C-alpha cells in the first residue's frame, strides 16, 4: 500500500486552488473534499458575512476532522480544498497530519492580486461558483492572508501562474 498524502491548498480567492485540487484529485486512490461545497450545502442561507464564514468553517472543520483522519489512516489520499491561508487554519491541518501519520504537501499558489481579481470577475460573471465575492470582499479577505513560513514545518510546493 502506498503512503497516503494530504494535499493542502494556500492561496487567495480565485488563485486557482480548486483547479489545482481537481488536477491533484485525478491521482488514483485520492479524494477531493471541498470546503465551499460543504459550506454552501449546509449553511449557504446563513452565510452572509466573513464572520459567518469563520464560524461555520470552524464548525465544519471540527466535524470533518475525524473523517479526514480515517480516510488517511485507511490509505486514501486527500486533497483538502479548504483554505490554508492563516496560521490558525494550518494548525488545524497540522493536527490532521500528526494524528493520521500521513505525508503531506502544502501547495502555495503565488498568484498576483490583479490576476486573482480578473479570475474573480470571470467566475462571478459565469455564476459557476457556490459563492460570489466582490473585489472589496477580496481585499478584506486578503488582508487576513498569512503566507506559510519554513518554520511551520510543512513541505511546501510553490505554484506560479504558468504551473
Phi, psi and omega in degrees: 000136178280153179287128179292151179243137171258112177268127180244149186235125179236120178180155181292170178306133177066023178277347179113016182300312183291325177296316177295320178302318178300315181296315179294326181290349178286347180292142178302144177069027184236136178242138176259128175245122186251116179302313183298321180295316179294315181296318180296317181292322184269322190229010187311316182294328184270349185271105181238339184229168175298323177298319177300315179303313182299316181298308184287327177295318178298317178297316180297317181298316178299321182288320185280335187309309181297328180287321178296315179299317179298318177301312181296316180296335179267010172094005179269127173285148183232131169260112184266095179277059174241145182291133175250046191266357178227158177301319180299315179298319181290331175297319177298318180292325177298322176298320178300318180296312182294317182289329182268339183073018183277168168272168183210167172214125176261108181274120180252117180268105184265081187242131180300148180305320182299321178291317178300317181294322177295316177298322180297316178300316180295317180296316179297318180295324180285334180066027184265354183256153181298329184232138175263130182239127177281167177294325176297316177296320176305312181297319180292320179292317182296335178297339180267355184295131177233107180297138179296147177246159181301327184287354175284344173086018178267153169275110186266142170229115185268133179241136177247179184306318185285349184290000000 
